Amino acid sequence: MTENIEQMKALYDALSKAQGEMAAAKKDRTNPHMKYAYATLASVIDAVREPFSANGLSHMSFVRSAPVEGSGWDVSVTVRIAHASGAYVESEMSAPLGDSKGLTHIQSAGVLITYMRRYLMMALCGV
């Protein structure tokens, strides 16, 4: 996280304005097993795109993986919300890479990464 107080004030001000302009992310997908509607990552990004752009904000994601002794791999995702001033806030989530029936390891990683990005974006953006 940025330490400069003035930059952080600018970030918080811009994020506050952007949140006031954001609509809810559209629930554009239904979970076939649990039968509930949810907003996809694309829908969350659509909800923040214009308000972020209008207020000097951007978002980015960083992915990392690491072997875990005896249990495969952990995948970590960091989502950063940055302001034109240089200030930023970020949050990280990690989870073990599990076996998904019918998917390769990289496809399973993609599913997990997308899931974590979606939840981190919603939490950081207030969507």
Phi and psi in degrees as GROMACS dihedral restraints (atoms count N, CA, C in turn):
[ dihedral_restraints ]
;  ai    aj    ak    al  type     phi  dphi    fc
    3     4     5     6     1   -69.2    20    10
    4     5     6     7     1   143.7    20    10
    6     7     8     9     1  -101.7    20    10
    7     8     9    10     1   -17.7    20    10
    9    10    11    12     1   -69.5    20    10
   10    11    12    13     1   119.6    20    10
   12    13    14    15     1   -61.4    20    10
   13    14    15    16     1   -44.5    20    10
   15    16    17    18     1   -65.3    20    10
   16    17    18    19     1   -39.8    20    10
   18    19    20    21     1   -64.8    20    10
   19    20    21    22     1   -40.5    20    10
   21    22    23    24     1   -66.1    20    10
   22    23    24    25     1   -39.1    20    10
   24    25    26    27     1   -60.7    20    10
   25    26    27    28     1   -42.3    20    10
   27    28    29    30     1   -63.7    20    10
   28    29    30    31     1   -41.6    20    10
   30    31    32    33     1   -62.7    20    10
   31    32    33    34     1   -49.3    20    10
   33    34    35    36     1   -63.5    20    10
   34    35    36    37     1   -38.8    20    10
   36    37    38    39     1   -63.3    20    10
   37    38    39    40     1   -46.4    20    10
   39    40    41    42     1   -65.1    20    10
   40    41    42    43     1   -40.8    20    10
   42    43    44    45     1   -66.7    20    10
   43    44    45    46     1   -38.4    20    10
   45    46    47    48     1   -62.2    20    10
   46    47    48    49     1   -45.6    20    10
   48    49    50    51     1   -63.4    20    10
   49    50    51    52     1   -43.8    20    10
   51    52    53    54     1   -62.2    20    10
   52    53    54    55     1   -42.4    20    10
   54    55    56    57     1   -63.5    20    10
   55    56    57    58     1   -34.1    20    10
   57    58    59    60     1   -66.8    20    10
   58    59    60    61     1   -23.7    20    10
   60    61    62    63     1   -94.4    20    10
   61    62    63    64     1   -13.6    20    10
   63    64    65    66     1   -78.0    20    10
   64    65    66    67     1   140.0    20    10
   66    67    68    69     1   -94.8    20    10
   67    68    69    70     1   165.9    20    10
   69    70    71    72     1   -65.0    20    10
   70    71    72    73     1   147.4    20    10
   72    73    74    75     1   -66.9    20    10
   73    74    75    76     1   136.6    20    10
   75    76    77    78     1   -73.0    20    10
   76    77    78    79     1   134.5    20    10
   78    79    80    81     1   -78.3    20    10
   79    80    81    82     1    95.5    20    10
   81    82    83    84     1  -107.5    20    10
   82    83    84    85     1     9.2    20    10
   84    85    86    87     1  -143.8    20    10
   85    86    87    88     1   152.4    20    10
   87    88    89    90     1  -120.3    20    10
   88    89    90    91     1   131.9    20    10
   90    91    92    93     1   -71.8    20    10
   91    92    93    94     1   118.7    20    10
   93    94    95    96     1   -68.2    20    10
   94    95    96    97     1   -23.3    20    10
   96    97    98    99     1   -89.2    20    10
   97    98    99   100     1   -43.3    20    10
   99   100   101   102     1   -95.2    20    10
  100   101   102   103     1   -12.8    20    10
  102   103   104   105     1    64.1    20    10
  103   104   105   106     1    35.4    20    10
  105   106   107   108     1  -120.6    20    10
  106   107   108   109     1   150.9    20    10
  108   109   110   111     1   -85.9    20    10
  109   110   111   112     1   147.4    20    10
  111   112   113   114     1  -148.9    20    10
  112   113   114   115     1   161.7    20    10
  114   115   116   117     1   -88.5    20    10
  115   116   117   118     1   128.6    20    10
  117   118   119   120     1   -76.2    20    10
  118   119   120   121     1   168.2    20    10
  120   121   122   123     1   -57.2    20    10
  121   122   123   124     1   -41.7    20    10
  123   124   125   126     1   -60.1    20    10
  124   125   126   127     1   -39.8    20    10
  126   127   128   129     1   -67.0    20    10
  127   128   129   130     1   -40.1    20    10
  129   130   131   132     1   -63.6    20    10
  130   131   132   133     1   -45.3    20    10
  132   133   134   135     1   -63.8    20    10
  133   134   135   136     1   -40.0    20    10
  135   136   137   138     1   -60.2    20    10
  136   137   138   139     1   -37.7    20    10
  138   139   140   141     1   -67.0    20    10
  139   140   141   142     1   -30.3    20    10
  141   142   143   144     1  -100.7    20    10
  142   143   144   145     1   -16.6    20    10
  144   145   146   147     1   -52.8    20    10
  145   146   147   148     1   -60.1    20    10
  147   148   149   150     1   -68.2    20    10
  148   149   150   151     1   -46.6    20    10
  150   151   152   153     1   -60.1    20    10
  151   152   153   154     1   -37.6    20    10
  153   154   155   156     1   -64.2    20    10
  154   155   156   157     1   -50.1    20    10
  156   157   158   159     1   -59.4    20    10
  157   158   159   160     1   -42.0    20    10
  159   160   161   162     1   -68.3    20    10
  160   161   162   163     1   -17.8    20    10
  162   163   164   165     1  -118.2    20    10
  163   164   165   166     1    19.0    20    10
  165   166   167   168     1    71.9    20    10
  166   167   168   169     1    26.0    20    10
  168   169   170   171     1  -109.2    20    10
  169   170   171   172     1   152.1    20    10
  171   172   173   174     1  -143.3    20    10
  172   173   174   175     1   165.3    20    10
  174   175   176   177     1  -133.8    20    10
  175   176   177   178     1   151.1    20    10
  177   178   179   180     1  -149.2    20    10
  178   179   180   181     1   156.8    20    10
  180   181   182   183     1  -125.2    20    10
  181   182   183   184     1   143.0    20    10
  183   184   185   186     1  -124.0    20    10
  184   185   186   187     1   136.0    20    10
  186   187   188   189     1  -121.2    20    10
  187   188   189   190     1   140.0    20    10
  189   190   191   192     1  -145.5    20    10
  190   191   192   193     1   150.0    20    10
  192   193   194   195     1  -133.4    20    10
  193   194   195   196     1   153.9    20    10
  195   196   197   198     1  -149.9    20    10
  196   197   198   199     1   142.6    20    10
  198   199   200   201     1   -69.7    20    10
  199   200   201   202     1   144.6    20    10
  201   202   203   204     1  -118.2    20    10
  202   203   204   205     1   123.1    20    10
  204   205   206   207     1   -55.2    20    10
  205   206   207   208     1   121.3    20    10
  207   208   209   210     1    79.4    20    10
  208   209   210   211     1    -3.0    20    10
  210   211   212   213     1  -138.7    20    10
  211   212   213   214     1    24.5    20    10
  213   214   215   216     1    88.7    20    10
  214   215   216   217     1  -129.4    20    10
  216   217   218   219     1  -129.1    20    10
  217   218   219   220     1   146.6    20    10
  219   220   221   222     1  -103.4    20    10
  220   221   222   223     1   141.8    20    10
  222   223   224   225     1  -115.5    20    10
  223   224   225   226     1   132.0    20    10
  225   226   227   228     1  -120.9    20    10
  226   227   228   229     1   140.7    20    10
  228   229   230   231     1  -126.3    20    10
  229   230   231   232     1   133.0    20    10
  231   232   233   234     1  -116.1    20    10
  232   233   234   235     1   129.3    20    10
  234   235   236   237     1  -110.8    20    10
  235   236   237   238     1   130.8    20    10
  237   238   239   240     1  -117.3    20    10
  238   239   240   241     1   132.9    20    10
  240   241   242   243     1  -106.6    20    10
  241   242   243   244     1   120.3    20    10
  243   244   245   246     1  -117.8    20    10
  244   245   246   247     1   151.5    20    10
  246   247   248   249     1  -114.1    20    10
  247   248   249   250     1   155.0    20    10
  249   250   251   252     1   -57.9    20    10
  250   251   252   253     1   -22.3    20    10
  252   253   254   255     1   -71.8    20    10
  253   254   255   256     1   -16.6    20    10
  255   256   257   258     1   107.3    20    10
  256   257   258   259     1   -10.4    20    10
  258   259   260   261     1   -75.9    20    10
  259   260   261   262     1   152.3    20    10
  261   262   263   264     1  -154.4    20    10
  262   263   264   265     1   157.8    20    10
  264   265   266   267     1  -128.3    20    10
  265   266   267   268     1   151.2    20    10
  267   268   269   270     1  -150.4    20    10
  268   269   270   271     1   161.1    20    10
  270   271   272   273     1  -143.1    20    10
  271   272   273   274     1   150.6    20    10
  273   274   275   276     1  -125.3    20    10
  274   275   276   277     1   146.8    20    10
  276   277   278   279     1  -136.1    20    10
  277   278   279   280     1   141.0    20    10
  279   280   281   282     1  -129.7    20    10
  280   281   282   283     1   149.9    20    10
  282   283   284   285     1  -154.9    20    10
  283   284   285   286     1   153.1    20    10
  285   286   287   288     1   -73.4    20    10
  286   287   288   289     1   144.1    20    10
  288   289   290   291     1   -80.7    20    10
  289   290   291   292     1   115.0    20    10
  291   292   293   294     1   -96.8    20    10
  292   293   294   295     1   172.9    20    10
  294   295   296   297     1   -88.2    20    10
  295   296   297   298     1   125.3    20    10
  297   298   299   300     1  -111.3    20    10
  298   299   300   301     1   128.4    20    10
  300   301   302   303     1   -58.4    20    10
  301   302   303   304     1   128.5    20    10
  303   304   305   306     1    80.6    20    10
  304   305   306   307     1    -1.6    20    10
  306   307   308   309     1  -111.3    20    10
  307   308   309   310     1   145.8    20    10
  309   310   311   312     1   -73.0    20    10
  310   311   312   313     1   168.6    20    10
  312   313   314   315     1   -60.2    20    10
  313   314   315   316     1   -40.4    20    10
  315   316   317   318     1   -69.2    20    10
  316   317   318   319     1   -34.6    20    10
  318   319   320   321     1   -67.7    20    10
  319   320   321   322     1   -40.6    20    10
  321   322   323   324     1   -61.8    20    10
  322   323   324   325     1   -40.7    20    10
  324   325   326   327     1   -62.8    20    10
  325   326   327   328     1   -41.8    20    10
  327   328   329   330     1   -60.5    20    10
  328   329   330   331     1   -42.7    20    10
  330   331   332   333     1   -61.7    20    10
  331   332   333   334     1   -46.9    20    10
  333   334   335   336     1   -64.2    20    10
  334   335   336   337     1   -43.2    20    10
  336   337   338   339     1   -62.1    20    10
  337   338   339   340     1   -46.5    20    10
  339   340   341   342     1   -60.3    20    10
  340   341   342   343     1   -44.0    20    10
  342   343   344   345     1   -59.6    20    10
  343   344   345   346     1   -48.3    20    10
  345   346   347   348     1   -66.9    20    10
  346   347   348   349     1   -40.5    20    10
  348   349   350   351     1   -59.7    20    10
  349   350   351   352     1   -42.9    20    10
  351   352   353   354     1   -61.6    20    10
  352   353   354   355     1   -48.6    20    10
  354   355   356   357     1   -67.1    20    10
  355   356   357   358     1   -39.2    20    10
  357   358   359   360     1   -65.8    20    10
  358   359   360   361     1   -42.7    20    10
  360   361   362   363     1   -61.2    20    10
  361   362   363   364     1   -45.8    20    10
  363   364   365   366     1   -60.9    20    10
  364   365   366   367     1   -42.5    20    10
  366   367   368   369     1   -67.4    20    10
  367   368   369   370     1   -46.2    20    10
  369   370   371   372     1   -71.1    20    10
  370   371   372   373     1   -32.9    20    10
  372   373   374   375     1   -92.2    20    10
  373   374   375   376     1   -13.0    20    10
  375   376   377   378     1    74.9    20    10
  376   377   378   379     1    30.3    20    10
